[in-house]
Structures are given as structure tokens and as C-alpha cells.
Amino acid sequence: MHVHHSVYIQRPVQEVSSALLDSPLKLLPRSVGLRVAGIPVRKRIHLLVGEPESTATWAAIPIWWQPTFGKKLFPVMNGKLEVSPVAKEETRLTVSGMYEPPLGRLGQELDAALMHRVAEGTVRELAETIAKKLGG
């Protein structure tokens, strides 16, 4: 399943890209989650960051995470962080990824009924958290 979310940061892409590439692990949380009725629900994760790619106008960093416990109940996410220009003083940060629902057929049914929305909420919350740290 694919999920993604974009956030707009009112800073030039070169500034955002530099901050992201200088220390990506400082920007990434050690837990992911979403808000349910305004209350944060979070899960600790094991996170890996891949080799960044960049040009003068964009940057991308591969990311991978899985929960630190309950590994058979929650999916592994393979994704990336990307920044690209929208305007001279505006940058788009996108967090996107792919996951396979756990638990076989039951997991696929749960994903269709509810869990995909949870994954979307998690990616949205992650993008917004990173954007705040980048000045968005």
C-alpha cells in the first residue's frame, strides 16, 4: 500500500535541503503515530536512514522503519523524505512510503477497513513534525 503527505514550508528550498541533509536523524522522531480525537497515539520505532540524493533544487532521503515491539502486528514502512521548490520562498516536504499489511488476508481486510487511514495519519503526523523542525 502507498501513503504520502506533503507540507509546505515558507523557506527557500536550499535552506530546507541543507538542514535536512546536515542531520536527518535529528529531525526524525523515535516514535510515530497519529492523533485520535486530538490525543496523540504513538509507537516507538526502529528507524534507518539511507544515502541522501540531492541537486540544487531538490533533495531526497530514503527512510525505513518498523515498530520496536509487536513486529508481527504492524507493517514495515519503506519510504523517503523529499524536498522540492514550490516558489522562491516556499518548499514542499513530502513523506511517502510503501507497506505491506501484516497478518496475511486478515491484515489486508483490516487495512481496507481501518489501518490504511492509520498509516495515512502516521505519515501526515511525521511530515508535519519534520516540517516544524525545519521551520515550517
Secondary structure as a PSIPRED ss2 file (coil, helix, strand):
# PSIPRED VFORMAT (PSIPRED V4.0)

   1 M C   1.000  0.000  0.000
   2 H E   0.000  0.000  1.000
   3 V E   0.000  0.000  1.000
   4 H E   0.000  0.000  1.000
   5 H E   0.000  0.000  1.000
   6 S E   0.000  0.000  1.000
   7 V E   0.000  0.000  1.000
   8 Y E   0.000  0.000  1.000
   9 I E   0.000  0.000  1.000
  10 Q C   1.000  0.000  0.000
  11 R C   1.000  0.000  0.000
  12 P C   1.000  0.000  0.000
  13 V H   0.000  1.000  0.000
  14 Q H   0.000  1.000  0.000
  15 E H   0.000  1.000  0.000
  16 V H   0.000  1.000  0.000
  17 S H   0.000  1.000  0.000
  18 S H   0.000  1.000  0.000
  19 A H   0.000  1.000  0.000
  20 L H   0.000  1.000  0.000
  21 L H   0.000  1.000  0.000
  22 D H   0.000  1.000  0.000
  23 S C   1.000  0.000  0.000
  24 P H   0.000  1.000  0.000
  25 L H   0.000  1.000  0.000
  26 K H   0.000  1.000  0.000
  27 L H   0.000  1.000  0.000
  28 L C   1.000  0.000  0.000
  29 P C   1.000  0.000  0.000
  30 R C   1.000  0.000  0.000
  31 S E   0.000  0.000  1.000
  32 V E   0.000  0.000  1.000
  33 G E   0.000  0.000  1.000
  34 L E   0.000  0.000  1.000
  35 R E   0.000  0.000  1.000
  36 V E   0.000  0.000  1.000
  37 A C   1.000  0.000  0.000
  38 G C   1.000  0.000  0.000
  39 I E   0.000  0.000  1.000
  40 P E   0.000  0.000  1.000
  41 V E   0.000  0.000  1.000
  42 R E   0.000  0.000  1.000
  43 K E   0.000  0.000  1.000
  44 R E   0.000  0.000  1.000
  45 I E   0.000  0.000  1.000
  46 H E   0.000  0.000  1.000
  47 L E   0.000  0.000  1.000
  48 L E   0.000  0.000  1.000
  49 V E   0.000  0.000  1.000
  50 G C   1.000  0.000  0.000
  51 E C   1.000  0.000  0.000
  52 P C   1.000  0.000  0.000
  53 E E   0.000  0.000  1.000
  54 S E   0.000  0.000  1.000
  55 T C   1.000  0.000  0.000
  56 A C   1.000  0.000  0.000
  57 T C   1.000  0.000  0.000
  58 W C   1.000  0.000  0.000
  59 A E   0.000  0.000  1.000
  60 A E   0.000  0.000  1.000
  61 I E   0.000  0.000  1.000
  62 P E   0.000  0.000  1.000
  63 I E   0.000  0.000  1.000
  64 W E   0.000  0.000  1.000
  65 W E   0.000  0.000  1.000
  66 Q E   0.000  0.000  1.000
  67 P E   0.000  0.000  1.000
  68 T C   1.000  0.000  0.000
  69 F C   1.000  0.000  0.000
  70 G C   1.000  0.000  0.000
  71 K C   1.000  0.000  0.000
  72 K C   1.000  0.000  0.000
  73 L C   1.000  0.000  0.000
  74 F C   1.000  0.000  0.000
  75 P C   1.000  0.000  0.000
  76 V C   1.000  0.000  0.000
  77 M E   0.000  0.000  1.000
  78 N E   0.000  0.000  1.000
  79 G E   0.000  0.000  1.000
  80 K E   0.000  0.000  1.000
  81 L E   0.000  0.000  1.000
  82 E E   0.000  0.000  1.000
  83 V E   0.000  0.000  1.000
  84 S E   0.000  0.000  1.000
  85 P E   0.000  0.000  1.000
  86 V E   0.000  0.000  1.000
  87 A E   0.000  0.000  1.000
  88 K C   1.000  0.000  0.000
  89 E C   1.000  0.000  0.000
  90 E E   0.000  0.000  1.000
  91 T E   0.000  0.000  1.000
  92 R E   0.000  0.000  1.000
  93 L E   0.000  0.000  1.000
  94 T E   0.000  0.000  1.000
  95 V E   0.000  0.000  1.000
  96 S E   0.000  0.000  1.000
  97 G E   0.000  0.000  1.000
  98 M E   0.000  0.000  1.000
  99 Y E   0.000  0.000  1.000
 100 E C   1.000  0.000  0.000
 101 P C   1.000  0.000  0.000
 102 P C   1.000  0.000  0.000
 103 L C   1.000  0.000  0.000
 104 G H   0.000  1.000  0.000
 105 R H   0.000  1.000  0.000
 106 L H   0.000  1.000  0.000
 107 G H   0.000  1.000  0.000
 108 Q H   0.000  1.000  0.000
 109 E H   0.000  1.000  0.000
 110 L H   0.000  1.000  0.000
 111 D H   0.000  1.000  0.000
 112 A H   0.000  1.000  0.000
 113 A H   0.000  1.000  0.000
 114 L H   0.000  1.000  0.000
 115 M H   0.000  1.000  0.000
 116 H H   0.000  1.000  0.000
 117 R H   0.000  1.000  0.000
 118 V H   0.000  1.000  0.000
 119 A H   0.000  1.000  0.000
 120 E H   0.000  1.000  0.000
 121 G H   0.000  1.000  0.000
 122 T H   0.000  1.000  0.000
 123 V H   0.000  1.000  0.000
 124 R H   0.000  1.000  0.000
 125 E H   0.000  1.000  0.000
 126 L H   0.000  1.000  0.000
 127 A H   0.000  1.000  0.000
 128 E H   0.000  1.000  0.000
 129 T H   0.000  1.000  0.000
 130 I H   0.000  1.000  0.000
 131 A H   0.000  1.000  0.000
 132 K H   0.000  1.000  0.000
 133 K H   0.000  1.000  0.000
 134 L C   1.000  0.000  0.000
 135 G C   1.000  0.000  0.000
 136 G C   1.000  0.000  0.000
